[in-house]
Amino acid sequence: IGGISEMVRDGMDGLLVPSRQADPLSDAIERLLDDSQLAKRLAKNAKDRAQTTFSADRARDLWLKIYTHALSQ
């Protein structure tokens, strides 16, 4: 699904599965249920990445940089 792979890095901060395919989704859920350390690591990485990469503060800083550059032209 568009944009998901930009936010979630498979095996680093989530598990990506093909859309509309129940078996791979079921396998990923079972994997997380069977491996609590993996689930905790993925959750921590996802939280850290969301706070640093997709935060409102980061978006504000990027937009400010764009406007500053545009106004200096």
Backbone hydrogen bonds, N-H to C=O, Kabsch-Sander energy under -0.5 kcal/mol:
donor,donor_aa,acceptor,acceptor_aa,energy
4,I,1,I,-1.8
5,S,1,I,-0.5
6,E,3,G,-0.7
7,M,3,G,-1.1
7,M,4,I,-0.9
8,V,4,I,-3.2
9,R,7,M,-0.5
10,D,8,V,-0.7
11,G,14,G,-3.2
12,M,9,R,-2.5
13,D,9,R,-2.1
14,G,9,R,-0.6
21,Q,18,P,-0.9
25,L,21,Q,-1.3
26,S,22,A,-3.0
27,D,23,D,-2.7
28,A,24,P,-2.2
29,I,25,L,-2.4
30,E,26,S,-2.6
31,R,27,D,-2.4
32,L,28,A,-2.0
33,L,29,I,-2.4
34,D,30,E,-2.5
35,D,31,R,-1.4
36,S,34,D,-0.5
39,A,35,D,-2.2
40,K,36,S,-2.5
41,R,37,Q,-2.5
42,L,38,L,-2.9
43,A,39,A,-2.2
44,K,40,K,-2.5
45,N,41,R,-2.7
46,A,42,L,-2.6
47,K,43,A,-2.4
48,D,44,K,-2.7
49,R,45,N,-2.6
50,A,46,A,-2.5
51,Q,47,K,-2.3
52,T,48,D,-1.8
53,T,49,R,-3.1
54,F,49,R,-0.8
54,F,50,A,-1.0
59,A,55,S,-2.1
60,R,56,A,-2.7
61,D,57,D,-2.5
62,L,58,R,-2.5
63,W,59,A,-2.6
64,L,60,R,-2.6
65,K,61,D,-2.1
66,I,62,L,-2.1
67,Y,63,W,-2.8
68,T,64,L,-2.7
69,H,65,K,-2.3
70,A,66,I,-2.5
71,L,67,Y,-2.6
72,S,68,T,-1.3
73,Q,70,A,-0.9
